């Protein structure tokens, strides 16, 4: 009886210590993430931020970012969905290598991805040397921005879509095949609607990642206002000469990314919406 009371007392003390440790470490990490973001938000007044955002170069960078980010996300969906389906439903030798290849851009330093794209599609690159004979030049153009963003952002969509396809009950597809539905019809009318939350989540993540892409973009596409200068590259340039403008653009990116991620979380918690 005495041992039981002693053990119970020790158990309560250890549980309290564990919870206190978890709370302390979580608080420290959340402060580590939140304080710099709050410092960014409260560095300038809303009117000063608005004035900085009205600058022509900022508006140009915003326009380029929205166009290229939307295009790269569309490419990520069109090209990435078949890859996600292949990885989720097919089992063959070497699939692990393909999964690793798809995931590589998420862990690869973006500047390395930019160098790889430059060595492939540059004028003297592996494929670019052939394209240049037809007068096609890709580096340091808006197309290069889209390619760099797609290279970095597509794996986020693929991994999300793949997870949704793996979690889907395939008996619904088998029932459609039993009713003589074609694979194409089954894919569009059965599979895609059932994995829609995963697709929406992957689309949002890919769009946000493309919007914030910097390293691969500036290496492969450069920084030309009105052509290849996106919001992240505009921040980099402005931080050297005009800190207020850099802060204003940073707040725009922060607000858009936070709002998008928050919307995805709400959508995931409310599947009926």
GIJOWO-V417562 format. One record per residue. SS is DSSP state (H for helix, E for strand, C for the rest). OMEGA is omega in radians with two decimals (* if undefined). D_LAST is the distance of its C-alpha to the last C-alpha in Angstrom with 2 decimals. Layout:
BEGIN
<<SS | OMEGA | D_LAST> <SS | OMEGA | D_LAST>>
END
This chain:
BEGIN
<<C | 3.13 | 54.78> <H | 3.11 | 55.58> <H | 3.13 | 53.93> <H | 3.12 | 50.76> <H | 3.12 | 50.63> <H | -3.14 | 51.36> <H | 3.13 | 48.62> <H | 3.10 | 46.13> <H | 3.11 | 47.14> <H | 3.13 | 46.89> <H | 3.12 | 43.47> <H | -3.14 | 42.14> <H | -3.14 | 43.76> <H | 3.09 | 42.37> <H | 3.10 | 38.84> <H | 3.11 | 39.16> <H | 3.13 | 40.58> <H | -3.14 | 37.79> <H | 3.11 | 35.07> <H | 3.11 | 37.06> <H | 3.10 | 37.43> <H | -3.14 | 33.74> <H | -3.12 | 32.96> <H | -3.12 | 35.73> <H | 3.11 | 34.87> <H | 3.13 | 31.14> <H | 3.12 | 32.12> <H | -3.12 | 34.60> <H | 3.11 | 32.18> <H | 3.06 | 29.46> <H | 3.11 | 32.25> <H | 3.10 | 33.43> <H | -2.97 | 30.08> <H | -3.06 | 29.30> <H | 3.10 | 32.76> <H | 3.13 | 33.37> <H | 3.09 | 30.06> <H | 3.09 | 30.90> <H | 3.10 | 34.38> <H | -3.09 | 33.04> <H | -3.03 | 30.91> <C | -3.13 | 33.82> <C | -3.12 | 36.57> <C | 3.09 | 36.48> <C | 3.13 | 35.74> <H | -3.14 | 32.86> <H | 3.11 | 35.52> <H | 3.11 | 37.29> <H | -3.13 | 34.15> <H | 3.12 | 33.38> <H | 3.12 | 36.97> <H | -3.12 | 36.88> <H | 3.13 | 33.77> <C | 3.13 | 35.71> <C | -3.09 | 38.29> <H | -3.11 | 38.69> <H | 3.09 | 38.55> <H | 3.11 | 35.27> <H | 3.08 | 33.71> <H | 3.13 | 35.13> <H | 3.10 | 33.71> <H | 3.14 | 30.25> <H | 3.13 | 30.53> <H | -3.12 | 31.76> <H | -3.11 | 29.04> <H | -3.13 | 26.18> <H | -3.08 | 27.89> <H | 3.13 | 28.90> <H | 3.11 | 25.69> <H | 3.12 | 23.69> <H | -3.12 | 26.42> <H | 3.09 | 26.68> <H | 3.08 | 22.97> <H | 3.09 | 23.31> <H | 3.12 | 26.43> <H | 3.13 | 24.79> <H | -3.07 | 22.18> <H | -3.11 | 24.86> <H | -3.06 | 27.46> <H | -3.11 | 25.45> <H | 3.06 | 23.35> <H | 3.12 | 26.61> <H | 3.12 | 27.90> <H | 3.11 | 24.91> <H | 3.13 | 25.30> <H | -3.09 | 29.02> <H | -3.08 | 28.81> <H | -2.98 | 26.30> <H | -3.09 | 28.01> <C | 3.12 | 31.64> <C | -3.10 | 34.25> <C | -3.14 | 37.46> <C | -3.13 | 40.09> <C | -3.12 | 39.16> <H | 3.10 | 35.38> <H | 3.10 | 35.66> <H | 3.12 | 37.41> <H | 3.11 | 34.68> <H | 3.10 | 31.98> <H | 3.13 | 34.20> <H | -3.14 | 34.73> <H | -3.09 | 31.04> <H | -3.05 | 30.51> <H | -3.12 | 33.65> <H | 3.14 | 32.27> <H | -3.13 | 30.00> <H | -3.13 | 33.16> <C | 3.04 | 35.72> <C | -3.07 | 36.90> <H | -3.13 | 35.54> <H | 3.07 | 39.07> <H | 3.07 | 40.23> <H | 3.10 | 37.63> <H | 3.10 | 38.98> <H | 3.13 | 42.52> <H | 3.10 | 41.64> <H | 3.14 | 40.11> <H | 3.12 | 43.18> <H | 3.13 | 45.53> <H | -3.02 | 43.80> <H | 3.06 | 43.23> <C | -3.09 | 45.89> <C | 3.11 | 49.00> <C | -3.07 | 50.90> <C | -3.07 | 47.97> <C | 3.10 | 47.59> <C | -3.10 | 45.85> <H | 3.12 | 46.37> <H | 3.09 | 50.12> <H | 3.13 | 49.61> <H | -3.11 | 47.09> <H | 3.10 | 49.53> <C | 3.09 | 52.14> <C | 3.13 | 49.94> <C | -3.13 | 49.43> <C | 3.11 | 45.84> <C | -3.07 | 45.13> <C | -3.09 | 41.76> <C | 3.07 | 42.30> <C | 3.03 | 41.94> <C | 3.10 | 39.93> <H | 3.09 | 36.35> <H | 3.12 | 35.91> <H | 3.09 | 36.95> <H | 3.14 | 34.19> <H | -3.14 | 31.57> <H | 3.13 | 33.30> <H | 3.13 | 33.49> <H | 3.12 | 29.82> <H | -3.14 | 28.88> <H | -3.08 | 31.33> <H | -2.98 | 29.82> <H | -3.05 | 26.07> <H | 3.13 | 25.78> <H | 3.12 | 26.24> <H | 3.07 | 23.08> <H | -3.09 | 21.06> <H | -3.11 | 23.38> <H | 3.12 | 23.19> <H | 3.12 | 19.40> <H | 3.12 | 19.34> <H | 3.11 | 22.32> <H | 3.10 | 20.78> <H | 3.13 | 17.81> <H | 3.13 | 20.43> <H | -3.12 | 22.66> <H | -3.12 | 20.17> <C | 3.07 | 19.28> <C | -3.05 | 21.36> <C | 3.11 | 23.83> <H | 3.09 | 24.82> <H | 3.08 | 22.24> <H | 3.12 | 24.06> <H | 3.10 | 27.36> <H | 3.11 | 26.47> <H | 3.11 | 25.77> <H | 3.11 | 29.11> <H | 3.11 | 30.81> <C | 3.06 | 29.79> <C | 3.03 | 31.48> <C | 3.13 | 28.49> <C | 3.09 | 29.54> <H | -3.14 | 28.27> <H | 3.13 | 26.91> <H | 3.14 | 25.03> <H | -3.12 | 23.72> <H | -3.07 | 22.56> <H | -3.01 | 20.63> <H | -3.13 | 19.32> <H | -3.03 | 18.92> <H | -3.06 | 18.96> <H | 3.11 | 16.81> <H | -3.10 | 13.73> <H | 3.13 | 14.07> <C | -3.10 | 14.50> <H | 3.12 | 11.91> <H | 3.13 | 10.40> <H | 3.12 | 14.10> <H | 3.11 | 14.93> <H | 3.11 | 12.50> <H | 3.12 | 13.85> <H | 3.11 | 17.31> <H | 3.13 | 17.12> <H | 3.13 | 16.27> <H | 3.13 | 19.03> <H | -3.14 | 21.44> <H | -3.14 | 20.98> <H | 3.13 | 21.58> <H | 3.11 | 24.51> <H | -3.14 | 26.02> <H | -3.10 | 25.85> <C | -3.10 | 27.81> <C | -3.11 | 30.27> <C | -2.98 | 33.87> <H | -3.13 | 36.48> <H | -3.11 | 36.23> <H | -3.07 | 35.76> <H | 3.12 | 38.82> <H | -3.05 | 40.91> <H | -3.06 | 40.14> <C | -3.14 | 39.35> <C | -3.08 | 41.27> <C | -3.14 | 40.72> <C | -3.11 | 41.64> <C | 3.13 | 40.19> <C | -3.11 | 38.50> <C | -3.10 | 38.50> <C | -3.11 | 37.30> <C | 3.09 | 36.75> <C | -3.12 | 33.14> <H | 3.11 | 31.85> <H | 3.11 | 32.84> <H | 3.07 | 36.29> <H | 3.08 | 36.65> <H | -3.13 | 36.05> <H | -3.14 | 38.71> <H | -3.11 | 41.22> <H | -3.12 | 40.55> <H | 3.14 | 40.92> <H | -3.07 | 44.53> <H | -3.04 | 45.53> <C | -3.07 | 42.98> <H | -3.14 | 41.09> <H | 3.12 | 39.37> <H | 3.10 | 37.87> <H | 3.12 | 36.77> <H | -3.13 | 35.06> <H | 3.14 | 33.29> <H | 3.12 | 31.94> <H | 3.13 | 30.99> <H | 3.08 | 28.93> <H | 3.13 | 27.06> <H | 3.13 | 26.28> <H | -3.11 | 25.39> <H | -3.13 | 22.99> <H | -3.11 | 21.24> <H | 3.14 | 21.06> <H | 3.13 | 19.97> <H | 3.14 | 17.22> <H | 3.14 | 15.90> <H | 3.10 | 16.22> <H | 3.11 | 14.64> <H | 3.12 | 11.49> <H | 3.11 | 11.53> <H | 3.13 | 12.16> <H | 3.14 | 9.37> <H | 3.13 | 6.90> <H | 3.14 | 9.21> <H | -3.12 | 9.38> <C | -3.08 | 5.82> <C | -3.13 | 5.45> <C | -3.13 | 3.82> <C | * | 0.00>>
END
